[in-house]
Amino acid sequence: LGLIYEQNGRFAGGAYSPLLRKVDRFDTQSLRKSLSQREGLAARLLQIDVQVTKLIESLRERGLTSPYLRNYVVARLNPVRFVRTSKDRNEPPMTLAAALTKMTAAARAFDVNKVKPGDLALVAAVVSGDDD
């Protein structure tokens, strides 16, 4: 997220935090190699965010308004949202690159017509009650 924040200080990275906590790990490669890989991953995440923004605009056109629309859409696209992680296990359920690939596919397949206002109310309750 740091590379993205350098480009766009207003990037809504908090919506992506649950995904990144589960799949992103400290890289043991050299800084130069790691930085080039991270730049590629950051670019992919920015592309996903563009798709998320388009989905949010479609939801708003349907009359759905909520400050939690981004959190809702990103949570629906998150391929590891139901994967439990334990503190004993350090291995991620999948690589960050694989997670971003699945998120991109999920964004393409996302059907805004299936979203109900009640779904957004549930997200608002969960997000506002999150103590992390």
QUIJO-V437518 format. One record per backbone hydrogen bond with DSSP energy under -0.5 kcal/mol. NH is the residue of the N-H (numbers start at 1). CO is the residue of the C=O. E is the energy in kcal/mol with one decimal. If there is no record, write none. Layout:
BEGIN
NH&CO&E / NH&CO&E
END
This chain:
BEGIN
5&1&-2.8 / 6&2&-1.6 / 7&3&-1.0 / 8&4&-3.1 / 11&8&-1.8 / 13&11&-1.8 / 15&12&-0.9 / 16&13&-1.2 / 17&13&-0.6 / 17&14&-0.7 / 20&16&-2.4 / 21&17&-2.7 / 22&18&-1.0 / 22&19&-0.6 / 23&19&-1.8 / 24&20&-2.3 / 34&30&-3.0 / 35&31&-2.8 / 36&32&-1.9 / 37&33&-2.0 / 38&34&-2.7 / 39&35&-2.3 / 40&36&-1.6 / 41&37&-2.3 / 42&38&-2.8 / 43&39&-2.1 / 44&40&-1.9 / 45&41&-2.4 / 46&42&-2.2 / 47&43&-1.9 / 48&44&-2.2 / 49&45&-2.3 / 50&46&-1.8 / 51&47&-1.8 / 52&48&-2.7 / 53&49&-2.5 / 54&50&-1.9 / 55&51&-2.2 / 56&52&-2.5 / 57&53&-2.2 / 58&54&-2.0 / 59&55&-2.2 / 60&56&-2.5 / 61&57&-2.1 / 62&58&-1.1 / 63&60&-1.6 / 64&59&-2.2 / 65&63&-0.7 / 69&66&-1.3 / 72&68&-2.6 / 73&69&-2.7 / 74&70&-2.7 / 75&71&-2.3 / 76&72&-2.1 / 77&73&-1.6 / 78&74&-1.3 / 81&78&-1.1 / 83&80&-1.0 / 84&82&-0.5 / 90&88&-0.5 / 93&22&-0.5 / 99&95&-2.3 / 100&96&-2.4 / 101&97&-2.0 / 102&98&-2.3 / 103&99&-2.3 / 104&100&-2.2 / 105&101&-2.0 / 106&102&-2.5 / 107&103&-2.4 / 108&104&-1.8 / 109&105&-1.6 / 110&106&-0.9 / 112&110&-0.7 / 114&111&-1.5 / 115&112&-1.1 / 119&116&-1.2 / 120&116&-1.0 / 121&117&-1.6 / 122&118&-1.7 / 123&119&-1.7 / 124&120&-2.3 / 125&121&-1.8 / 126&122&-2.2 / 127&123&-3.1 / 128&124&-2.1 / 129&125&-1.1 / 130&127&-1.1
END
